[in-house]
Protein backbone atom coordinates (compact mmCIF):
# COMPACT_ATOMS: atom_id res chain seq x y z
CA UNK A 1 0.00 0.00 0.00
CA UNK A 2 1.32 3.37 -0.95
CA UNK A 3 0.38 6.59 0.74
CA UNK A 4 -1.60 9.00 -1.41
CA UNK A 5 -1.12 12.74 -1.62
CA UNK A 6 2.66 12.80 -1.58
CA UNK A 7 2.74 14.83 -4.80
CA UNK A 8 0.47 17.51 -3.34
CA UNK A 9 2.81 18.02 -0.39
CA UNK A 10 5.87 18.26 -2.62
CA UNK A 11 4.28 20.96 -4.82
CA UNK A 12 3.66 23.32 -1.89
CA UNK A 13 6.83 25.22 -1.00
CA UNK A 14 7.35 27.57 1.90
CA UNK A 15 9.61 30.56 1.70
CA UNK A 16 12.57 30.29 4.03
CA UNK A 17 12.67 32.65 7.00
CA UNK A 18 15.67 34.48 5.56
CA UNK A 19 13.66 35.52 2.46
CA UNK A 20 10.74 37.07 4.35
CA UNK A 21 10.46 40.81 4.67
CA UNK A 22 11.16 42.16 8.14
CA UNK A 23 9.45 45.18 9.61
CA UNK A 24 11.68 48.00 10.83
CA UNK A 25 10.44 50.92 12.92
CA UNK A 26 12.19 54.10 13.95
CA UNK A 27 12.60 54.95 17.62
CA UNK A 28 10.88 58.20 18.55
CA UNK A 29 11.20 60.22 21.72
CA UNK A 30 8.47 61.65 23.93
CA UNK A 31 8.50 65.06 22.22
CA UNK A 32 7.55 63.37 18.94
CA UNK A 33 4.75 61.42 20.63
CA UNK A 34 3.43 64.63 22.21
CA UNK A 35 2.81 66.29 18.82
CA UNK A 36 1.70 63.17 16.93
CA UNK A 37 -1.53 63.60 14.95
CA UNK A 38 -2.49 59.92 15.32
CA UNK A 39 -1.53 58.91 18.88
CA UNK A 40 -1.20 55.20 19.66
CA UNK A 41 -1.51 53.46 23.01
CA UNK A 42 2.20 52.57 23.15
CA UNK A 43 3.18 56.20 22.54
CA UNK A 44 0.73 57.53 25.10
CA UNK A 45 2.01 55.14 27.77
CA UNK A 46 5.59 56.15 26.99
CA UNK A 47 4.65 59.83 27.14
CA UNK A 48 3.01 59.35 30.55
CA UNK A 49 6.14 57.58 31.89
CA UNK A 50 8.39 60.35 30.63
CA UNK A 51 6.34 63.01 32.42
CA UNK A 52 7.36 61.55 35.78
CA UNK A 53 10.26 63.37 37.47
CA UNK A 54 13.60 61.64 36.93
CA UNK A 55 12.37 59.39 34.13
CA UNK A 56 14.90 58.09 31.65
CA UNK A 57 13.90 56.80 28.25
CA UNK A 58 15.50 55.74 25.01
CA UNK A 59 12.45 56.04 22.81
CA UNK A 60 9.65 53.81 21.63
CA UNK A 61 9.14 52.15 18.22
CA UNK A 62 6.63 54.15 16.19
CA UNK A 63 4.21 52.15 14.04
CA UNK A 64 3.77 55.13 11.69
CA UNK A 65 7.44 54.91 10.65
CA UNK A 66 7.54 51.22 9.78
CA UNK A 67 9.33 50.13 6.64
CA UNK A 68 9.83 46.72 5.10
CA UNK A 69 13.43 45.94 4.45
N, C-alpha and C positions, 0 to 999 in steps of 0.2 A: 504494500500500500504506500502510495506516495502522498505527500501532503500537498494540498491544492493552495493556490494563491501566492506561491513564492515569486512569481513574475510581477505581481502587483506590488509587492514590498520592495523589489529591486528597482522598480521604475521611480519610486518616490525618493527624492534626495533632499536632504536637509542641508542648509548652508552652514558651514562651520562657524563657530563663534568668532573667529578672527575676521570674518568677512562681513559681519553685521555692523551697521552704523551705530556709533555710540553718541549719546547725548552729552553735550558739554554746556555748562552754564557759567556765566560770569559771577564773581562774588561782588556783591554791592554792600555798601556801608549804610548805616542808619540814616544819614542825611539823604541818600537816594530813596530809601523807603518812605521817608517823611513826605516827599514831594511826588510820589508815584501817583499816576492817574488811575491805575487799576490795582489797588492794594490787595495783597493776598494774605492768607492767615499766617504763613510762615514769616513774612515780612513784618506784619503787625506785632507778632510775638517778639521778634527780634528788636523792634523799635521800643516796645515796652520794657524789655530787659535793659536796653541801653540808656533809658531815662533814669534808671536807678543810680544813685551816687556811687562812684568808684567802679562802675561796670567797665569791663574790658571786652572787646569784641573784635573779631577778625573778618566779619562780614557774613553774609548769608547768600546761598545760591539763588539767583533770580530766575524764575521760570519764563519771564518775558525776554530774556537774553539767550535762550537756548539755541544751540546750533548743532547740526549733525555733521560729525567729522569722521 
